[in-house]
Amino acid sequence: MHEWALAEGIIEALARRAKEAGVNKFGMLKIILGELQQVDREILKYALDELLKLAKDSLGIIVDNIVFEEESVVLQCSRCGYRWRPVLDILDESVKESIHFIPEVIHVYISCPQCGSHDFSIIGGRGIAIEIS
Amino acid sequence: MISMTVDPRIFLASNRLSIFKYVVPVLSPKGGVGKSTIATALSLVLTDDFETVSLLDLDINNPTTHIILGIDTGSLKIEEDKGILPIKLFGSRLEFMSIALFTGDKLVPLRGRDISNAILEILAITRWSGKVLIVDTPPGFSDEVMDLMRIQSNIKPLIVSTTDKLSLHSASRLIELLSSEGIDILGIVGNMCKDDDTSILETYLQGVDIIACIPKIDGFDKLYGCIDTIYELFKQHLMKVVEVLRTR
Protein backbone atom coordinates (compact mmCIF):
# COMPACT_ATOMS: atom_id res chain seq x y z
CA MET A 1 0.00 0.00 0.00
CA HIS A 2 1.21 3.47 -0.90
CA GLU A 3 -0.20 4.75 2.39
CA TRP A 4 2.33 2.62 4.26
CA ALA A 5 5.15 4.36 2.41
CA LEU A 6 3.69 7.75 3.36
CA ALA A 7 3.33 6.63 6.96
CA GLU A 8 6.97 5.54 6.97
CA GLY A 9 7.94 9.01 5.75
CA ILE A 10 5.93 10.64 8.54
CA ILE A 11 7.59 8.48 11.17
CA GLU A 12 11.01 9.25 9.71
CA ALA A 13 10.18 12.98 9.86
CA LEU A 14 9.16 12.62 13.51
CA ALA A 15 12.36 10.71 14.32
CA ARG A 16 14.52 13.39 12.71
CA ARG A 17 12.57 16.18 14.42
CA ALA A 18 12.99 14.39 17.75
CA LYS A 19 16.72 14.15 17.20
CA GLU A 20 17.06 17.80 16.13
CA ALA A 21 14.95 19.21 18.95
CA GLY A 22 16.14 16.75 21.59
CA VAL A 23 12.59 15.74 22.54
CA ASN A 24 10.66 12.51 22.20
CA LYS A 25 7.17 13.68 23.09
CA PHE A 26 5.05 15.62 20.61
CA GLY A 27 1.76 17.32 21.48
CA MET A 28 0.20 17.20 18.06
CA LEU A 29 0.82 15.76 14.62
CA LYS A 30 -1.34 17.41 11.99
CA ILE A 31 -1.55 15.55 8.69
CA ILE A 32 -2.79 17.57 5.74
CA LEU A 33 -4.18 15.35 3.00
CA GLY A 34 -4.46 16.86 -0.44
CA GLU A 35 -7.53 15.70 -2.36
CA LEU A 36 -5.56 15.07 -5.56
CA GLN A 37 -3.50 12.19 -4.18
CA GLN A 38 -6.62 10.40 -2.88
CA VAL A 39 -4.82 8.97 0.13
CA ASP A 40 -6.98 6.48 2.04
CA ARG A 41 -7.18 8.13 5.42
CA GLU A 42 -8.17 4.97 7.29
CA ILE A 43 -5.29 2.93 5.88
CA LEU A 44 -2.86 5.77 6.58
CA LYS A 45 -4.16 6.05 10.15
CA TYR A 46 -3.80 2.30 10.67
CA ALA A 47 -0.27 2.29 9.22
CA LEU A 48 0.67 5.28 11.39
CA ASP A 49 -0.68 3.68 14.55
CA GLU A 50 1.28 0.49 13.87
CA LEU A 51 4.50 2.32 13.05
CA LEU A 52 4.12 4.66 16.03
CA LYS A 53 3.98 1.63 18.34
CA LEU A 54 7.33 0.52 16.89
CA ALA A 55 8.73 4.07 17.13
CA LYS A 56 7.67 4.23 20.78
CA ASP A 57 9.44 0.95 21.55
CA SER A 58 12.61 1.67 19.58
CA LEU A 59 13.01 5.45 19.88
CA GLY A 60 10.70 6.40 22.73
CA ILE A 61 8.67 8.66 20.43
CA ILE A 62 5.21 9.55 21.68
CA VAL A 63 2.54 11.57 19.87
CA ASP A 64 -0.38 12.73 22.03
CA ASN A 65 -2.78 13.67 19.29
CA ILE A 66 -3.05 13.02 15.55
CA VAL A 67 -5.27 15.36 13.56
CA PHE A 68 -6.23 14.98 9.91
CA GLU A 69 -7.10 17.93 7.72
CA GLU A 70 -8.30 17.63 4.16
CA GLU A 71 -7.44 20.17 1.49
CA SER A 72 -9.37 20.56 -1.76
CA VAL A 73 -7.48 20.41 -5.01
CA VAL A 74 -7.29 23.68 -6.93
CA LEU A 75 -5.63 24.12 -10.31
CA GLN A 76 -4.74 27.35 -12.11
CA CYS A 77 -4.00 27.65 -15.80
CA SER A 78 -0.65 29.29 -16.48
CA ARG A 79 -1.80 30.40 -19.93
CA CYS A 80 -5.21 32.03 -19.36
CA GLY A 81 -5.24 32.28 -15.56
CA TYR A 82 -8.45 30.28 -15.08
CA ARG A 83 -8.71 28.68 -11.67
CA TRP A 84 -10.78 25.55 -11.10
CA ARG A 85 -11.45 22.49 -9.00
CA PRO A 86 -11.24 19.35 -11.16
CA VAL A 87 -13.81 16.59 -10.76
CA LEU A 88 -11.68 13.53 -10.11
CA ASP A 89 -14.54 11.02 -9.93
CA ILE A 90 -15.09 11.09 -13.68
CA LEU A 91 -11.56 9.85 -14.41
CA ASP A 92 -10.90 6.16 -15.19
CA GLU A 93 -9.84 4.04 -12.24
CA SER A 94 -6.43 3.39 -13.82
CA VAL A 95 -5.89 7.14 -14.25
CA LYS A 96 -6.95 7.81 -10.66
CA GLU A 97 -4.50 5.16 -9.52
CA SER A 98 -1.67 6.78 -11.50
CA ILE A 99 -2.51 10.17 -9.97
CA HIS A 100 -2.59 8.53 -6.55
CA PHE A 101 1.01 7.41 -7.02
CA ILE A 102 2.32 10.56 -8.73
CA PRO A 103 -0.16 13.48 -8.55
CA GLU A 104 1.72 15.47 -11.23
CA VAL A 105 0.61 13.03 -13.95
CA ILE A 106 -2.76 14.79 -13.84
CA HIS A 107 -1.15 17.12 -16.40
CA VAL A 108 -1.30 14.26 -18.89
CA TYR A 109 -4.96 13.49 -18.38
CA ILE A 110 -6.73 16.83 -18.02
CA SER A 111 -6.40 20.31 -19.48
CA CYS A 112 -7.73 23.78 -18.67
CA PRO A 113 -11.53 23.77 -19.15
CA GLN A 114 -11.36 27.31 -20.51
CA CYS A 115 -8.45 27.31 -23.00
CA GLY A 116 -7.47 23.63 -23.28
CA SER A 117 -3.88 24.13 -22.10
CA HIS A 118 -2.01 21.45 -20.17
CA ASP A 119 0.17 24.19 -18.67
CA PHE A 120 -1.42 24.60 -15.26
CA SER A 121 -0.25 24.66 -11.66
CA ILE A 122 -1.47 22.63 -8.73
CA ILE A 123 -1.95 25.48 -6.29
CA GLY A 124 -3.60 23.49 -3.51
CA GLY A 125 -4.53 20.01 -2.37
CA ARG A 126 -1.69 18.16 -4.07
CA GLY A 127 -0.49 15.57 -1.60
CA ILE A 128 0.57 15.11 1.96
CA ALA A 129 2.20 17.52 4.38
CA ILE A 130 2.58 17.38 8.12
CA GLU A 131 2.83 19.86 10.96
CA ILE A 132 4.63 18.79 14.10
CA SER A 133 4.17 20.64 17.38
CA MET B 1 7.86 23.39 20.76
CA ILE B 2 7.51 25.51 17.64
CA SER B 3 5.11 24.07 15.08
CA MET B 4 6.76 23.28 11.76
CA THR B 5 5.49 22.03 8.42
CA VAL B 6 7.43 19.15 6.93
CA ASP B 7 7.34 17.26 3.65
CA PRO B 8 7.76 13.66 4.83
CA ARG B 9 8.75 12.44 1.35
CA ILE B 10 12.22 14.00 1.60
CA PHE B 11 13.19 11.71 4.47
CA LEU B 12 11.65 8.69 2.84
CA ALA B 13 13.42 9.34 -0.48
CA SER B 14 16.72 9.75 1.31
CA ASN B 15 16.19 6.45 3.12
CA ARG B 16 15.22 4.65 -0.08
CA LEU B 17 18.42 5.75 -1.82
CA SER B 18 20.62 4.95 1.17
CA ILE B 19 20.48 1.21 0.32
CA PHE B 20 22.64 1.78 -2.77
CA LYS B 21 26.38 1.45 -2.66
CA TYR B 22 26.62 3.29 -5.97
CA VAL B 23 24.31 5.88 -7.54
CA VAL B 24 25.42 6.60 -11.10
CA PRO B 25 23.55 9.30 -13.02
CA VAL B 26 24.32 9.16 -16.73
CA LEU B 27 24.75 12.78 -17.74
CA SER B 28 25.19 15.00 -20.77
CA PRO B 29 24.12 18.60 -21.18
CA LYS B 30 23.76 17.92 -24.92
CA GLY B 31 20.84 15.89 -26.25
CA GLY B 32 21.10 13.03 -28.72
CA VAL B 33 24.40 11.61 -27.50
CA GLY B 34 22.90 8.30 -26.38
CA LYS B 35 22.44 8.70 -22.64
CA SER B 36 19.39 6.45 -22.52
CA THR B 37 21.13 3.79 -24.59
CA ILE B 38 24.26 3.86 -22.45
CA ALA B 39 22.28 3.91 -19.19
CA THR B 40 20.22 0.93 -20.29
CA ALA B 41 23.16 -1.04 -21.66
CA LEU B 42 25.30 -0.28 -18.61
CA SER B 43 22.61 -1.48 -16.23
CA LEU B 44 22.37 -4.74 -18.20
CA VAL B 45 26.15 -5.25 -18.22
CA LEU B 46 26.35 -4.53 -14.49
CA THR B 47 24.16 -7.56 -13.80
CA ASP B 48 27.31 -9.66 -14.32
CA ASP B 49 28.75 -8.18 -11.14
CA PHE B 50 25.69 -7.32 -9.06
CA GLU B 51 22.84 -9.65 -8.14
CA THR B 52 20.26 -6.94 -8.83
CA VAL B 53 20.81 -3.71 -10.74
CA SER B 54 18.33 -0.83 -10.50
CA LEU B 55 17.58 1.48 -13.41
CA LEU B 56 15.60 4.70 -13.03
CA ASP B 57 14.47 6.82 -15.96
CA LEU B 58 14.52 10.33 -14.53
CA ASP B 59 13.54 12.04 -17.77
CA ILE B 60 10.20 13.22 -16.44
CA ASN B 61 8.93 15.11 -19.50
CA ASN B 62 9.84 12.61 -22.19
CA PRO B 63 10.94 9.24 -20.80
CA THR B 64 12.20 6.73 -23.38
CA THR B 65 14.23 4.10 -21.57
CA HIS B 66 11.22 1.79 -21.37
CA ILE B 67 11.09 1.79 -25.19
CA ILE B 68 14.69 0.57 -25.39
CA LEU B 69 13.80 -2.14 -22.87
CA GLY B 70 10.71 -3.09 -24.89
CA ILE B 71 8.24 -2.45 -22.07
CA ASP B 72 4.61 -2.04 -23.08
CA THR B 73 3.42 0.42 -20.44
CA GLY B 74 -0.24 -0.26 -21.23
CA SER B 75 -0.07 -3.92 -20.27
CA LEU B 76 1.62 -3.47 -16.91
CA LYS B 77 0.10 -3.53 -13.48
CA ILE B 78 2.17 -1.76 -10.87
CA GLU B 79 2.70 -3.94 -7.81
CA GLU B 80 2.35 -2.40 -4.38
CA ASP B 81 3.90 -3.52 -1.14
CA LYS B 82 4.28 -0.68 1.34
CA GLY B 83 5.26 1.46 -1.64
CA ILE B 84 5.58 0.52 -5.29
CA LEU B 85 7.83 -2.21 -6.58
CA PRO B 86 10.02 -1.68 -9.66
CA ILE B 87 9.42 -3.85 -12.71
CA LYS B 88 11.68 -6.88 -12.90
CA LEU B 89 13.40 -7.71 -16.19
CA PHE B 90 16.32 -9.71 -17.57
CA GLY B 91 15.66 -12.76 -15.39
CA SER B 92 14.81 -10.46 -12.45
CA ARG B 93 18.41 -9.20 -12.40
CA LEU B 94 17.33 -5.74 -13.58
CA GLU B 95 14.67 -3.66 -11.83
CA PHE B 96 13.23 -0.59 -13.51
CA MET B 97 11.13 2.46 -12.71
CA SER B 98 9.91 5.34 -14.87
CA ILE B 99 7.11 7.89 -14.80
CA ALA B 100 6.12 6.38 -18.18
CA LEU B 101 4.54 3.51 -16.23
CA PHE B 102 1.95 6.00 -14.95
CA THR B 103 1.30 8.15 -18.00
CA GLY B 104 0.16 5.76 -20.70
CA ASP B 105 3.39 6.53 -22.56
CA LYS B 106 2.35 10.15 -23.19
CA LEU B 107 4.43 13.33 -23.09
CA VAL B 108 4.35 14.79 -19.57
CA PRO B 109 4.03 18.59 -19.77
CA LEU B 110 5.48 19.75 -16.45
CA ARG B 111 7.27 22.85 -15.20
CA GLY B 112 10.13 22.88 -12.69
CA ARG B 113 8.23 22.71 -9.41
CA ASP B 114 6.00 19.92 -10.67
CA ILE B 115 9.02 18.04 -12.02
CA SER B 116 10.65 18.26 -8.59
CA ASN B 117 7.49 17.01 -6.91
CA ALA B 118 7.17 14.10 -9.33
CA ILE B 119 10.82 13.12 -8.79
CA LEU B 120 10.47 13.30 -5.03
CA GLU B 121 7.34 11.17 -5.16
CA ILE B 122 9.00 8.50 -7.33
CA LEU B 123 12.08 8.39 -5.12
CA ALA B 124 9.95 8.26 -1.96
CA ILE B 125 7.61 5.46 -2.95
CA THR B 126 9.79 3.13 -5.04
CA ARG B 127 11.12 0.20 -3.04
CA TRP B 128 14.38 -0.81 -4.70
CA SER B 129 16.40 -3.87 -3.85
CA GLY B 130 19.63 -3.36 -5.82
CA LYS B 131 23.07 -2.23 -4.71
CA VAL B 132 23.75 -0.05 -7.73
CA LEU B 133 21.35 2.50 -9.22
CA ILE B 134 21.83 3.73 -12.77
CA VAL B 135 19.90 6.92 -13.49
CA ASP B 136 19.04 7.98 -17.02
CA THR B 137 18.66 11.76 -17.10
CA PRO B 138 17.33 14.28 -19.62
CA PRO B 139 19.74 16.59 -21.47
CA GLY B 140 20.94 19.61 -19.51
CA PHE B 141 21.61 20.11 -15.84
CA SER B 142 18.29 21.04 -14.31
CA ASP B 143 15.66 19.85 -11.84
CA GLU B 144 16.12 16.13 -12.47
CA VAL B 145 19.86 16.07 -11.78
CA MET B 146 19.81 18.72 -9.08
CA ASP B 147 16.94 17.08 -7.19
CA LEU B 148 18.75 13.76 -7.28
CA MET B 149 21.87 15.44 -5.90
CA ARG B 150 19.83 17.22 -3.21
CA ILE B 151 18.52 13.91 -1.93
CA GLN B 152 21.62 11.79 -2.52
CA SER B 153 24.84 13.78 -2.50
CA ASN B 154 27.10 10.74 -2.87
CA ILE B 155 26.78 10.20 -6.61
CA LYS B 156 29.30 9.06 -9.20
CA PRO B 157 28.23 10.57 -12.52
CA LEU B 158 29.12 9.01 -15.84
CA ILE B 159 29.34 11.55 -18.66
CA VAL B 160 28.40 10.60 -22.21
CA SER B 161 29.69 12.56 -25.19
CA THR B 162 30.10 12.14 -28.90
CA THR B 163 33.05 13.78 -30.67
CA ASP B 164 30.81 16.47 -32.11
CA LYS B 165 32.20 19.84 -31.06
CA LEU B 166 28.97 20.97 -29.39
CA SER B 167 28.84 17.76 -27.38
CA LEU B 168 32.49 18.05 -26.36
CA HIS B 169 32.04 21.68 -25.37
CA SER B 170 28.94 20.83 -23.34
CA ALA B 171 30.68 17.90 -21.63
CA SER B 172 33.64 20.13 -20.82
CA ARG B 173 31.34 22.64 -19.11
CA LEU B 174 29.72 19.85 -17.13
CA ILE B 175 33.10 18.52 -15.96
CA GLU B 176 34.06 22.02 -14.83
CA LEU B 177 30.85 22.41 -12.84
CA LEU B 178 30.93 18.96 -11.21
CA SER B 179 34.62 19.28 -10.39
CA SER B 180 34.06 22.66 -8.75
CA GLU B 181 31.58 20.97 -6.42
CA GLY B 182 34.04 18.18 -5.61
CA ILE B 183 31.89 15.48 -7.20
CA ASP B 184 33.63 12.21 -8.01
CA ILE B 185 33.07 11.83 -11.76
CA LEU B 186 33.29 8.16 -12.67
CA GLY B 187 34.52 8.92 -16.17
CA ILE B 188 33.50 9.57 -19.73
CA VAL B 189 31.97 7.23 -22.24
CA GLY B 190 32.45 8.31 -25.82
CA ASN B 191 29.52 7.28 -27.98
CA MET B 192 29.10 6.92 -31.75
CA CYS B 193 32.89 6.96 -32.04
CA LYS B 194 35.26 6.17 -34.88
CA ASP B 195 38.62 4.40 -34.46
CA ASP B 196 40.75 7.44 -33.62
CA ASP B 197 38.20 9.28 -31.53
CA THR B 198 39.67 8.42 -28.13
CA SER B 199 42.41 11.00 -28.69
CA ILE B 200 39.82 13.67 -29.55
CA LEU B 201 37.93 12.98 -26.32
CA GLU B 202 41.20 13.02 -24.34
CA THR B 203 42.20 16.33 -25.86
CA TYR B 204 38.92 18.11 -25.17
CA LEU B 205 37.95 16.50 -21.90
CA GLN B 206 41.07 16.56 -19.80
CA GLY B 207 41.24 15.57 -16.17
CA VAL B 208 38.61 12.82 -16.39
CA ASP B 209 39.22 9.24 -17.59
CA ILE B 210 37.86 8.17 -20.96
CA ILE B 211 36.55 4.79 -19.89
CA ALA B 212 35.07 3.60 -23.16
CA CYS B 213 34.72 4.64 -26.78
CA ILE B 214 31.68 2.95 -28.29
CA PRO B 215 31.23 2.81 -32.07
CA LYS B 216 28.04 3.93 -33.78
CA ILE B 217 25.69 0.99 -34.15
CA ASP B 218 23.66 1.41 -37.33
CA GLY B 219 20.06 0.34 -36.98
CA PHE B 220 20.24 0.19 -33.19
CA ASP B 221 16.58 1.17 -32.92
CA LYS B 222 15.65 -2.16 -34.49
CA LEU B 223 17.08 -3.84 -31.40
CA TYR B 224 14.73 -2.08 -28.97
CA GLY B 225 13.23 -4.74 -26.76
CA CYS B 226 15.99 -7.27 -27.51
CA ILE B 227 17.74 -6.79 -24.20
CA ASP B 228 19.86 -9.94 -24.48
CA THR B 229 21.28 -8.62 -27.77
CA ILE B 230 21.82 -5.14 -26.33
CA TYR B 231 23.67 -6.71 -23.40
CA GLU B 232 25.90 -8.73 -25.76
CA LEU B 233 26.58 -5.74 -28.02
CA PHE B 234 27.67 -3.42 -25.24
CA LYS B 235 29.31 -5.87 -22.85
CA GLN B 236 32.80 -5.59 -24.35
CA HIS B 237 32.69 -1.78 -24.22
CA LEU B 238 31.07 -1.22 -20.85
CA MET B 239 32.90 -3.89 -18.85
CA LYS B 240 35.54 -1.22 -18.24
CA VAL B 241 32.95 1.02 -16.59
CA VAL B 242 32.13 -1.81 -14.22
CA GLU B 243 35.82 -2.24 -13.41
CA VAL B 244 36.22 1.48 -12.69
CA LEU B 245 33.10 1.49 -10.53
CA ARG B 246 34.52 -1.36 -8.46
CA THR B 247 37.58 0.75 -7.62
CA ARG B 248 35.50 3.56 -6.08
HADDOCK unambig.tbl for C-alpha pairs under 7 A between the chains (distance, minus, plus):
assign (segid A and resid 1 and name CA) (segid B and resid 80 and name CA) 5.52 0.50 0.50
assign (segid A and resid 1 and name CA) (segid B and resid 81 and name CA) 5.38 0.50 0.50
assign (segid A and resid 1 and name CA) (segid B and resid 82 and name CA) 4.54 0.50 0.50
assign (segid A and resid 1 and name CA) (segid B and resid 83 and name CA) 5.70 0.50 0.50
assign (segid A and resid 2 and name CA) (segid B and resid 80 and name CA) 6.92 0.50 0.50
assign (segid A and resid 2 and name CA) (segid B and resid 82 and name CA) 5.63 0.50 0.50
assign (segid A and resid 2 and name CA) (segid B and resid 83 and name CA) 4.59 0.50 0.50
assign (segid A and resid 2 and name CA) (segid B and resid 84 and name CA) 6.86 0.50 0.50
assign (segid A and resid 4 and name CA) (segid B and resid 82 and name CA) 4.81 0.50 0.50
assign (segid A and resid 4 and name CA) (segid B and resid 83 and name CA) 6.69 0.50 0.50
assign (segid A and resid 5 and name CA) (segid B and resid 82 and name CA) 5.22 0.50 0.50
assign (segid A and resid 5 and name CA) (segid B and resid 83 and name CA) 4.98 0.50 0.50
assign (segid A and resid 5 and name CA) (segid B and resid 125 and name CA) 5.99 0.50 0.50
assign (segid A and resid 8 and name CA) (segid B and resid 12 and name CA) 6.99 0.50 0.50
assign (segid A and resid 9 and name CA) (segid B and resid 8 and name CA) 4.74 0.50 0.50
assign (segid A and resid 9 and name CA) (segid B and resid 9 and name CA) 5.64 0.50 0.50
assign (segid A and resid 9 and name CA) (segid B and resid 11 and name CA) 6.04 0.50 0.50
assign (segid A and resid 9 and name CA) (segid B and resid 12 and name CA) 4.72 0.50 0.50
assign (segid A and resid 10 and name CA) (segid B and resid 8 and name CA) 5.12 0.50 0.50
assign (segid A and resid 12 and name CA) (segid B and resid 11 and name CA) 6.19 0.50 0.50
assign (segid A and resid 12 and name CA) (segid B and resid 12 and name CA) 6.93 0.50 0.50
assign (segid A and resid 13 and name CA) (segid B and resid 8 and name CA) 5.62 0.50 0.50
assign (segid A and resid 13 and name CA) (segid B and resid 11 and name CA) 6.30 0.50 0.50
assign (segid A and resid 98 and name CA) (segid B and resid 102 and name CA) 5.06 0.50 0.50
assign (segid A and resid 102 and name CA) (segid B and resid 118 and name CA) 6.03 0.50 0.50
assign (segid A and resid 102 and name CA) (segid B and resid 121 and name CA) 6.18 0.50 0.50
assign (segid A and resid 104 and name CA) (segid B and resid 114 and name CA) 6.21 0.50 0.50
assign (segid A and resid 104 and name CA) (segid B and resid 118 and name CA) 5.94 0.50 0.50
assign (segid A and resid 105 and name CA) (segid B and resid 103 and name CA) 6.38 0.50 0.50
assign (segid A and resid 105 and name CA) (segid B and resid 108 and name CA) 6.98 0.50 0.50
assign (segid A and resid 107 and name CA) (segid B and resid 108 and name CA) 6.77 0.50 0.50
assign (segid A and resid 107 and name CA) (segid B and resid 109 and name CA) 6.36 0.50 0.50
assign (segid A and resid 108 and name CA) (segid B and resid 103 and name CA) 6.70 0.50 0.50
assign (segid A and resid 108 and name CA) (segid B and resid 106 and name CA) 6.98 0.50 0.50
assign (segid A and resid 108 and name CA) (segid B and resid 108 and name CA) 5.72 0.50 0.50
assign (segid A and resid 108 and name CA) (segid B and resid 109 and name CA) 6.93 0.50 0.50
assign (segid A and resid 118 and name CA) (segid B and resid 109 and name CA) 6.69 0.50 0.50
assign (segid A and resid 119 and name CA) (segid B and resid 109 and name CA) 6.89 0.50 0.50
assign (segid A and resid 129 and name CA) (segid B and resid 5 and name CA) 6.89 0.50 0.50
assign (segid A and resid 129 and name CA) (segid B and resid 6 and name CA) 6.05 0.50 0.50
assign (segid A and resid 129 and name CA) (segid B and resid 7 and name CA) 5.20 0.50 0.50
assign (segid A and resid 129 and name CA) (segid B and resid 8 and name CA) 6.79 0.50 0.50
assign (segid A and resid 130 and name CA) (segid B and resid 5 and name CA) 5.50 0.50 0.50
assign (segid A and resid 130 and name CA) (segid B and resid 6 and name CA) 5.29 0.50 0.50
assign (segid A and resid 130 and name CA) (segid B and resid 7 and name CA) 6.53 0.50 0.50
assign (segid A and resid 131 and name CA) (segid B and resid 3 and name CA) 6.32 0.50 0.50
assign (segid A and resid 131 and name CA) (segid B and resid 4 and name CA) 5.27 0.50 0.50
assign (segid A and resid 131 and name CA) (segid B and resid 5 and name CA) 4.28 0.50 0.50
assign (segid A and resid 131 and name CA) (segid B and resid 6 and name CA) 6.16 0.50 0.50
assign (segid A and resid 132 and name CA) (segid B and resid 3 and name CA) 5.39 0.50 0.50
assign (segid A and resid 132 and name CA) (segid B and resid 4 and name CA) 5.49 0.50 0.50
assign (segid A and resid 132 and name CA) (segid B and resid 5 and name CA) 6.60 0.50 0.50
assign (segid A and resid 133 and name CA) (segid B and resid 1 and name CA) 5.71 0.50 0.50
assign (segid A and resid 133 and name CA) (segid B and resid 2 and name CA) 5.92 0.50 0.50
assign (segid A and resid 133 and name CA) (segid B and resid 3 and name CA) 4.24 0.50 0.50
assign (segid A and resid 133 and name CA) (segid B and resid 4 and name CA) 6.73 0.50 0.50
